[in-house]
């Protein structure tokens, strides 16, 4: 099954879907609004204040073409916190190559030096990242203040490796550090993967975890859960018109059926 995923995310179509210039209006809107609001609140309210002394160290796993991390670097700088080190990892060499090109396009020279992208699998995150850095795995213990995963941890669930992923994140986070998980909500009825699941006998390839399933590996390895819930009614692929329509409907949808929003959100903190 992992070979199927690798083939899917090594194509030119994947590069177009996961890099800023060609990903579409919906993704850019979400980064500036729905996702951006979450990132801002986490940075302002939950990241250890010690991170402000010499800059925050952060990691995005399953980073694709680097859109989230590049946006986050800019946001951290805007908030006056500063970035000491920002790493992005993905199991697709094709997407990591694209991410490194994106850095040169969208970040200032001083920022580029602090942002690096590496090939690493979510389920062996610490080991793979350490190998790419030519370091021992233990050198990453307690290294990061913030770890982020957007639309990626569901693949660990499909491989039954979600606890291994959460363990790696827990080990690499500093005490009080925070992990933010955003992924597809299994209660939203119109995802293409849900439709494929109904048509296909290869159910694991389309499986979407529930909100509680997203939470479970993090509580299992010792995280405190700061927030869990569902949000967001704007598709990544939406154009300006659909985004505007979905934005207008959001208050009504949140009032009538909040549990069926498109995305699940888990914010977990490593105990101090």
Secondary structure, 3 states (H helix, E strand, C coil): CHHHHHHHCCCHHHHHHCCHHHHCHHHHHHHHCHHHHHHHHHHHHCCCCCHHHHCEEEEEECCCCCHHHHHHHHHHHHCCCCEEEEEEEECCHHHHHHHHHHHHHHCCHHHHCCEEEEECCHHHHHHHHHHHCCCCHHHHCCCEEEEEEECCHHHHHHCCCHHHHHHHHHHHEEEEEEEEEEEECCCCCCCHHHHHHHHCCCHHHHCCCCHHHHHHHHHHCCEEEEEEEEECCCCCCCCHHHHHHHHHHHHHHHHHHHHHCCEEEEEEEECC
